[in-house]
Amino acid sequence: MLGVYLNIILIAFAVLSISAGLLFFVQKTIPLYLRTFTLLLSVSAFLICGGYAIMGFTADINYAFIPRFFGLFGINTFLLLELAYLLGDMKIKKIFRYIPIIFFALFGFSDLLLHGSKTSFTYIRHDLYTTYEISSMAHHIFHCCYVVSIALLLLLLSLKSYKMIKIKRDKRLHLSVIFANLFVLLAAVPDLTGSAIFEKCPSFIFCLGFMFVFFIWYYQIKRRASFIPSIENVSKEIFNTIDVPILIFDMNGILSMCNPSAISALRIPIEKENNLREIFTLRDVAALHIIAKAKKGINGTQDSFIKETGVPCTINYFVKLDYTGEPFCLIITVMNQGKEA
């Protein structure tokens, strides 16, 4: 039963990886090249875990090589994607970037045809799961050469990038990749050597290794994306540091949030629920008029006084629309017209 449980875990990993990749891809605030790389990496991880898990559940051993072929395709694609990313990140000339990518793409394709063939392994059906044993040592050695050579190149490129990069957060990414790929090499040892230690599920350990690498990449790229200069990444800092009171109200006129400048200048009591009339000297009609215009999507200005200080001010209000074009919040900036009375 151990083989069954391990294959179920691989299915769970496959679903988890593709879900993470899709959720990352739909985040439009992150650069397209990072989203595309992460999605392709997640698809590769999905093929690795899903392919070998389905192979384990395949009752007819005559067809067990098919899902394993897709699992092997996922492995070769995963390694090639890592290589392409590292070479692109090093900002080297395109010719030196394309030569190793093309070489290992052809190497990987040949490995897929040989090592992924039906005759490379003998498939064995146990009570509820399927495993395999090496039947073509030549194909297996070819596969070992491919995995070891590209893995060593990835490690060398990662070390080279680590030395070249000066920014600490980027150095951490490459350092993580170095350790992650070392883990994959160690995890692949039983499969590469044909060890009988994991005969119940010979593919589980290296599938686990690739999942580890995927989530290292996922975590580090997500962190890296958060430091790429963009409106989304700096807007929070602007909101918190700008010396202009900014208040955000819901469509009922209740304060949802405000920046530190607003709390200081308007002396807003943050321990209670506040509305427009508790912050500004407004008549009921004026406050209702602002809300009514906002619900129609109309921006505007209103002269008033800060209730706590008596300082005259101009209220500039802007309506934020949702994806259906309907107002969902009111953004107010406050400009002082004079000194405190």
C-alpha positions, 0 to 999 in steps of 0.5 A: 500500500505504500506505493499507492499512498506515495502516488496519491501524494504525487497527485496532490503535488501536481495539483498544487503546482499547477494551481500555484502557477495559474494563480501567479500568472493572473497577477497582472501587476507582475512582469509578464516574463516572470509570470510566464516562466513560473507558469511553464515551470508549474506545468513542468512540475505538474507533468513530472508528478502527475505523469509518474503518479498516473504511471503508478496507477496504470493497471495495464503495464503495456501502457505504463510507459505513456504517462511516464513519457510525459513525466520525463518530458516534464523533467527535461523541460523543467531543467531547460527552463531553469537553464534559460532563466539563468542565462537570461538573467546573466545578461550575456550575449544572445549567441552565448545564451542560445548555444547551450539552450539549443544544445540541451534542447536537442540533448533532452529531445534525444533523451526523451526518445531513448529513455522515454521509449517503451523498451527502456524499462520493464514495468512490474504490476504489484497489487495496486500500483506499478513500478519499473526496472531498468531494461536498457542500460545504454538508454539509462546511461544516456539519461544519466549523462543528460541529467548530470551535465545540465545539472552541473551547468545549472550549478556553475551558472548559479555560482557565477551569477551569485558572484556577479550579482551585487543586490542581496535579494537577488543573491539569495535567489541564486543561492536558493537555486544552488541548494535546490538543484543540489537537492535534486541531484541527491534525490535523483541518485537512487533512480540514476543508479537503479537502487532497489531502496525505493523499489516501491515507488522509484520515482517518488524521491526525485519528484519530491526533489523537483517539487522542492525546486519549484516552490523555491523558485516560486517563493523567490520569484514572488519576492523578487517581483515585489521589489520591481518598481511599479505603481502597485509596489510603491503605492503603499509607501506613497500612501503611508509617507505622503504629507497629504491627508488621504481618506477612503470611505465606503459608499455609505460614507463610513471611513474605511482607512486613512493614511498617517498624515490624515490621522495627524492633520485631521485628528481622527479618533481611530478607536471609533467608526467615523463618517464625513460629518465627524471629520469635517464641519458639514451639514447633513445635506452637504454630506448626503450630496457628496455621497449621492454624487459619488454613487453616480460616479461623479468626482468633485470638491467641497469647501469645509472646515476640519472639525477638530481644529477649525482649519478651513480646507478643500475636500477633493473626492474621487470615485473608484469604480469596480470592474463592472463600472460601479462605484465601490469607494470614495477617495478623499484628499484634503488641502488646508486653506489656512492655519489652525484657528 
